[in-house]
């Protein structure tokens, strides 16, 4: 099982941070993300509930469905398709709180790589380590932009 938990205070208004995190087109600008595409438009907002975005990064191809969309406080997603590693993704969630004009961001992801034995022994640990770095890097870039 991998469990990623990253928190960061970003010196930007909450609405700006939410806009950057929820817009799939922004992801291609982040370090480590090679490409980002919107495969399915959301119901009420193109990046909102029901949207499916494709993130290509570091040799991985992830399709993420937006399962929670509560601007500017919460963005939830679930990996519904992944290559080359098969994910059993149980939680993907970014929550934001406004504190004195800044934004406190918490990014959590939980799941399991479903390759028998090797998944939990090796790949889950790698996903946890690299995912934490990637999420932290994205939040840092938002703060520096």
JOUR-V373206 format. One record per residue. N is the residue number from 1. RES is the residue in one small letter. PHI is phi as a letter, one per 40 degrees, with the letter a starting at -180 (* if undefined). PSI is psi in degrees with one decimal (NA if undefined). Layout:
BEGIN
n=N res=RES phi=PHI psi=PSI
n=N res=RES phi=PHI psi=PSI
END
This chain:
BEGIN
n=1 res=x phi=* psi=133.2
n=2 res=x phi=b psi=144.9
n=3 res=x phi=b psi=115.2
n=4 res=x phi=b psi=132.3
n=5 res=x phi=a psi=114.1
n=6 res=x phi=b psi=133.4
n=7 res=x phi=b psi=143.0
n=8 res=x phi=a psi=143.8
n=9 res=x phi=c psi=125.8
n=10 res=x phi=b psi=129.4
n=11 res=x phi=c psi=61.0
n=12 res=x phi=a psi=155.0
n=13 res=x phi=c psi=147.3
n=14 res=x phi=d psi=-39.0
n=15 res=x phi=c psi=-37.7
n=16 res=x phi=c psi=-42.7
n=17 res=x phi=c psi=-45.7
n=18 res=x phi=c psi=-42.8
n=19 res=x phi=d psi=-41.9
n=20 res=x phi=c psi=-38.4
n=21 res=x phi=c psi=-28.9
n=22 res=x phi=c psi=-17.1
n=23 res=x phi=c psi=110.2
n=24 res=x phi=d psi=-32.4
n=25 res=x phi=c psi=-24.4
n=26 res=x phi=c psi=-25.3
n=27 res=x phi=c psi=-30.4
n=28 res=x phi=c psi=-19.7
n=29 res=x phi=c psi=-14.6
n=30 res=x phi=c psi=142.1
n=31 res=x phi=d psi=131.3
n=32 res=x phi=g psi=-13.9
n=33 res=x phi=c psi=120.0
n=34 res=x phi=c psi=-36.5
n=35 res=x phi=a psi=148.5
n=36 res=x phi=a psi=130.3
n=37 res=x phi=b psi=147.8
n=38 res=x phi=c psi=115.3
n=39 res=x phi=c psi=-34.9
n=40 res=x phi=b psi=130.3
n=41 res=x phi=c psi=145.4
n=42 res=x phi=c psi=170.3
n=43 res=x phi=c psi=-54.9
n=44 res=x phi=b psi=-16.8
n=45 res=x phi=a psi=140.0
n=46 res=x phi=d psi=-31.2
n=47 res=x phi=b psi=10.6
n=48 res=x phi=c psi=-160.4
n=49 res=x phi=d psi=127.8
n=50 res=x phi=g psi=-13.1
n=51 res=x phi=c psi=149.2
n=52 res=x phi=b psi=122.3
n=53 res=x phi=b psi=150.2
n=54 res=x phi=b psi=126.8
n=55 res=x phi=b psi=123.6
n=56 res=x phi=b psi=118.5
n=57 res=x phi=a psi=130.9
n=58 res=x phi=f psi=38.1
n=59 res=x phi=g psi=-4.8
n=60 res=x phi=b psi=146.4
n=61 res=x phi=b psi=113.3
n=62 res=x phi=b psi=133.9
n=63 res=x phi=b psi=121.5
n=64 res=x phi=b psi=124.8
n=65 res=x phi=c psi=133.7
n=66 res=x phi=c psi=117.6
n=67 res=x phi=b psi=-9.8
n=68 res=x phi=a psi=132.1
n=69 res=x phi=a psi=97.4
n=70 res=x phi=b psi=77.1
n=71 res=x phi=d psi=140.2
n=72 res=x phi=b psi=30.3
n=73 res=x phi=b psi=-28.2
n=74 res=x phi=a psi=136.6
n=75 res=x phi=b psi=118.7
n=76 res=x phi=b psi=143.2
n=77 res=x phi=a psi=159.0
n=78 res=x phi=b psi=130.0
n=79 res=x phi=c psi=116.7
n=80 res=x phi=b psi=-13.6
n=81 res=x phi=a psi=139.9
n=82 res=x phi=a psi=145.3
n=83 res=x phi=b psi=146.9
n=84 res=x phi=c psi=-12.7
n=85 res=x phi=c psi=136.8
n=86 res=x phi=c psi=125.4
n=87 res=x phi=b psi=141.4
n=88 res=x phi=b psi=90.0
n=89 res=x phi=c psi=119.8
n=90 res=x phi=b psi=-23.9
n=91 res=x phi=a psi=132.1
n=92 res=x phi=a psi=114.6
n=93 res=x phi=a psi=132.9
n=94 res=x phi=b psi=121.9
n=95 res=x phi=b psi=142.3
n=96 res=x phi=b psi=142.0
n=97 res=x phi=b psi=138.2
n=98 res=x phi=c psi=128.3
n=99 res=x phi=b psi=109.1
n=100 res=x phi=f psi=45.2
n=101 res=x phi=g psi=-3.5
n=102 res=x phi=b psi=172.8
n=103 res=x phi=b psi=123.9
n=104 res=x phi=c psi=116.3
n=105 res=x phi=b psi=134.5
n=106 res=x phi=b psi=123.0
n=107 res=x phi=b psi=121.3
n=108 res=x phi=b psi=143.8
n=109 res=x phi=a psi=138.9
n=110 res=x phi=a psi=138.8
n=111 res=x phi=i psi=-162.9
n=112 res=x phi=a psi=139.1
n=113 res=x phi=c psi=124.3
n=114 res=x phi=c psi=36.1
n=115 res=x phi=c psi=120.6
n=116 res=x phi=d psi=132.8
n=117 res=x phi=g psi=-59.1
n=118 res=x phi=c psi=-30.1
n=119 res=x phi=d psi=-54.4
n=120 res=x phi=c psi=-29.1
n=121 res=x phi=c psi=-32.2
n=122 res=x phi=b psi=-58.9
n=123 res=x phi=c psi=-40.1
n=124 res=x phi=d psi=-40.8
n=125 res=x phi=c psi=-39.9
n=126 res=x phi=c psi=-41.6
n=127 res=x phi=c psi=-43.6
n=128 res=x phi=c psi=-46.9
n=129 res=x phi=c psi=-53.1
n=130 res=x phi=c psi=-35.4
n=131 res=x phi=c psi=-41.9
n=132 res=x phi=c psi=-42.2
n=133 res=x phi=c psi=-45.2
n=134 res=x phi=c psi=-46.2
n=135 res=x phi=c psi=-43.5
n=136 res=x phi=c psi=-40.3
n=137 res=x phi=c psi=-42.5
n=138 res=x phi=c psi=-46.4
n=139 res=x phi=c psi=-37.9
n=140 res=x phi=c psi=-43.8
n=141 res=x phi=c psi=-38.7
n=142 res=x phi=c psi=-42.1
n=143 res=x phi=c psi=-30.2
n=144 res=x phi=c psi=-7.5
n=145 res=x phi=c psi=NA
END
